[in-house]
Amino acid sequence: MPSIFTKIINGEIPCYKIAEDDDNFAFLDINPNAKGHTLCVPKKEVDKLLDMDEASYTKLMEFSRKVGKAIEAAVPCQRVGMTVIGLEVPHVHVHLIPLHSMKNATFQHKESLTAEEFEIVAEQIREQLK
């Protein structure tokens, strides 16, 4: 059965898309730790990061770096944090989180955004990728 991320990649579930290339896909987390919290996922469904082949792993990290730099330019923050936990969805995903303090990295503090706010921040990040 496809993961929720595969369904997002395939357009079966809507998302606030940030970027896409041949191998990877980035979209805003709908339950963000901070405004601009983005997930980068490989299009090929793999459960664990360290089970990825080396080339795919490297491409995901390069893609995540590019998206992270765009987030850093678009969203005021001290820095963009990166974490890979992967317990909640069995599909590798890199969290890119604008950090204002350590509480943004704990996954215990969440922000609520309206659909309009999601659209605005997604567009701001996409603009930085151009």
Protein Blocks (a to p, Z undefined) as FASTA:
>chain_A
ZZfklmmmnopagcddfbdcfkbccdddfbbfbghiacdddfbdcfblklpcfklmmmmm
mmmmmmmmmmmmmmgcfbdcdddeklmpgcdcddddddfbfklmnopaccdddfklmmmm
mmmmmmmmZZ
